């Protein structure tokens, strides 16, 4: 955990539409049986162990210059027994009548790390445009996990500092350097950030992606979170962040692997 020291809050005046904290939701993938091939049966049977728990989530809505945006943040955890890819995420924003007023159809849900071992957590972040005439009552996240041979390796971060400005659509910048301590070049490094209040409740998340990074090199990054109004949102107190690179181990098939499957 890092304390939010030296952070100057410079902008106020936007409204928090709603949030929910410390909620748990489970996303499971149900298997389907195909008796034609034993291989398919085995693969589908593995899916029984898919389970992702949404430990903590929050969403905010804000308006500026006639435009309305909604942003969603969550912390998820792999409660299953397999290493899974959780990059397939959708977020839907609904009004009080249950009508869809915004979604990831027009935006992207970022997650870091995107590969989770059992018991590992990740940060989810999304922001999308909302019709100014629409209200947002709740946000729903759906995850389609998949068993993967890909693995995420945590990388060290140095020189991290938090800054807050009023002339952008984000309230927080986490700037730092990430070092590739592996022996392979990485073309995909992600950084996830979570910010909490003094009661350890989630306020928002942030995301950054950098590439490429050669072994032994350090590169700068800047993780951004959505804009928030500190008049309406609990003041941030501390934060945590993690950086990851991704790779298929030798002897596995898949993007980045050697294509040779070994027993």
N, C-alpha and C positions, 0 to 999 in steps of 0.2 A: 504494500500500500504506500502511496505517496501522498503527502499532505499538499493541499492547494495553497502554497506559499507565494506571496508576491503577485497574486492575480488581481488586476485592476478591473472592476466591472464598470463599463462605460456606457451601456445602453439599457434603457428600460422602456416600457410602454406597450408591449404586446401581450396578448391574453393566452393563458393556458386553457385549452378546451377541456382536457380531462386526462386522467391517468389512472392506472391500476398497478399496484405493486404486490410482490410476494405471492403471485398466483402461480399455480402449477397446471400445465396442460400436457397431455401425453399425445404423441403422434406415433402411431403404430402402422406398420405395413402388413396387411393380412396376406397369407400365402394362398396361392391358387394351385390346385393339383392338376398335373398333366401326366397321365399314365402312359403316354406314348414313349417317353424317354426317361430313363433313370437319372440321367445327368440333370435334367430340368427339375425333376422331383427333389433332388438333393439341394439344388440352388434355391428353390422355393421354400424348402424346409428351413433353410438358414434364416429366411426373412422373419421367422417367428420371433427372433431375438431383437428385431429393430424396435427401439424405444428411445425417444428423445423427450426430455422433460423441459418445459419452459419454466425455469425457476423464477424469473423476475422479468416483468415487462412494463413499459410505460409508453404513452403516446401524447403528443402535443400538437396543437393547431395554432397557427399564427398568420396574421395578415399584414401586408405592407404594400402601399401604392396600388390598391385595388386587387392585389393578388393574394390568394390563400394557399397555404401549404400545410400538409400534415406530415409529421415525422414519427417514426416508430423505432423503439429500441428494446432489445431483449437479451437476456443471458440464458443460454440453453446448455443442457448437459446430456451426454450420452449415457443412458442408464441400461443399455443393452450389454451383450457379451462380445460383440464384434466391433472391429474398427470400421467406421462408416463415413461416407461422403455426405455432407449436409448442405452442399452448395445450391441444391434445388429448393428454394424458399420463395413463397408468395405471401404477400401481405395485402389484406383487403380492409378498406375503411368503410364503415356502415353508418347510416343515419339512424334516428330513433325508430323508424319504420322498418329497419332491416334492409333498406335499399343500398346498393353499392354506389358510393360517391367518389371513390378513388381506389387505386390498386397498383400493384407492381406490373400491370400490363404496360403502363407508360413509364416505368422507372425500374430500378434494380435494387434488390435486397442484398446488401453486402454482409459477409460473415467471415470472421477470422477467429481461430483457424477453420478452414472448410473441411478438414478431415479430423475426426474425433476418435480417439481411443476410448475404451470403456472408462467411465468416470471423469472424462475430460470435459471442460466447458468451453463455450465460444460466445463471442459477442455478435449480435445481429443489429444492422442499422438500415433504415430506409427513409427516404423522403420523396414525396410526390405532390403534384399540383391538385388542388381541389377547386371545384366551382365556387366562386365567392358567395353564391346564394345558398350553398349547401352547408348543413351542420354535420359534424362528425360525432357520433355517439360512442363508437367503440372501434377497435382495430383487432383483426384476427390474423394470426400467422399459421401457415401450413408448411410442413417440411416433408419432402419425399426423400428419405435416406436410402443409401445404397451401400452394400458391403463393398469394400475396396481394398486393393493391395497397396494403394498409395499411402505414404506415411508423412506426417508433419513433424518437423524438427524445430524446436524452439531456438531462436537466435538471440544473442545479447544485444541490448540497447544501451547506448551511452549518450550523455549530454542532453537528456530530455528536459524540456522546459515547457510550461503551460503559459499561454498568452490569450488575452481576450481583447477583441476589437469591436468597434461599432460600425465599421464601414463595409462589412461583408454580411452574408447571410449565414454565418456560423458564429457561435458564441465562443468556441474554444479551438485553439490550435495546440496540438502536442507536437513539438518539433524535436527531433533528435537524430541520432545516427544508428543504423543497424549494421552489424558485422556478420559476414558469412564465415562462420567458423567450421563449415564442413569442407570436404575435399573436392566438392563438385561445384561448378557454376550453377547459379540459381536464376531462372528467368521469371520467378514468381515468389515474391516475399510479401506477406500481408501483415499488417499491424492492427490490432484491435485494442480499443480503449474503453473503459467503463468509468463513469464519474458518479460518485455517491454523495449524499448529504451527511451530516454529522451523526444521523441515526442509522447509517449504512444502508439507506434506501437508494435504489438506482434512480438517477436523474436522466441520464442519456448515455449513448455510446458513440464512439467515433471509429473511423476506418481509414486506412492508408494502404496503398500498394506501390511497391517499387520493383524495378527490374532494369537490366540484369545486375547481378552482383557476383563478381568472381571470388573464388576462395581467398580468404585473408583480407578482403577489401571491406571498407566501411562506406556506406552511402547515406546521404541525408534523406529524411522523410518528413512529411507533415500530415498528421492525422487530424481530420476535421469532424466536428459534430454539428448537428443542426442548430440554428439560431434559437435561443430561448430568452424569455423575459424574466430577469431575476427579481422583478417586483412581484411576480406571480408564482415563481418556482422556488422551492427551497434552495438556499444558497449552497453551492458545492463546497465540500469539505476535503475530500480525498479522492484519489483515482488510482487505477491500476492499468497496466498495459502489457501486452505480449506480442512478440514478433515470431513469425514462423516461415519456414521454407518447406517445399514439398518435393517428394521424390518417390519413384518406384524402385524398390530394392532390386538388385541384380537377381536374375532368376525368376522374374515375374513379367507377365505380359501387360501391356498398357502403355499409355502415352508417357514417354520418358524411360520406360523399362527397356530391357534388351530384347524383348519379344520371345525369349526362351523360357518356357514354363518348366520348372523343375519340381520334383516331388519332395 
